[in-house]
Amino acid sequence: MALQTSPFSGWRLSGKEAEAFLEQVNQAQSNPLAQASLDRGRQLMAEYDQKGYVTLHSYTIYRVSSELEPIEEILEKSGLK
């Protein structure tokens, strides 16, 4: 295992880290939360292109977690609503 740098910002990986890096590059899968965020962003862009403005609603706000939940459900579970 080695991670070496040079004064010219070069990086060298060797051993298990190099193998893990190549595996990640070759078999990469997108993060489902990132994909959902990208999809919502594309919807907003389409709305903006069509209308010239975007309308945001509180029920479209999501908490970052392993599961996407509308903000109303989060508030109810926490007893804040």
N, C-alpha and C positions, 0 to 999 in steps of 0.2 A: 504494500500500500504506500502510495506516495502522491502528494500534491505539491508540485513545485511551481514557483513563479519566477519571473525574470524582471529585471528593471524595465523592460519594454512591454510589460503587461501580458506576457505570454503565460499560459497555464498548461501544465502537463499532468494528466491523471494516469495512474498505473494501478495494476492489481485489481482488487474487487471493485473499487470505485469506478475505474474505467469500464469494467464489464457492466456494472449497474447503469452507468450513464448511457452506454450504447444500447442497452436493453430498453431504457426509458425512451430514447430517441426513436428506436425502431418499432416499439410496441405502445406508443403513447395513446392514452385514452383521455378524452376531455372530461373535465369536472362537470357533473350534472348541474350543479348550482351555477357555475359559470355559463353553461349552455343556456339555462333558463333565463339568466340575466341578459345574455346576448339576444335571445328571442324577444324578451320584453322591450329591449332597446330598439330592435328592428321594428317592432310594432309602433313604438312612439315615433320613430323616424318616418314611417309610412304615413302616420296620422299628420305629422308636421308637414310633409310634402303635399298632402292632399288639402289640408285646411289652412296651413300657414301658422298654426299654433297647436299646442298640446294641452289637453286637459288631464290633470292628475287627480286621482281620488284616493282617499285614505285606505280604502279596502284593497288597493293594488300594492300597498307597501308590505314588504315581506321581511322577516327577520332572517339573518344568515344563520342557518343551522343545517343539519343533515336532511331536514324536511322543510318544505316551504309551507308556511301557515299565514293566512290573512291576519292582519294586525288585530281585528276584532276578536278572533279566537284567542290570540295571545293575551289580550287584555282581560277577557273573561276568565281564562285559566289562572291568571295572576290575581284576580279579584279586584282589578282596577276599574272595571266597567260596571 
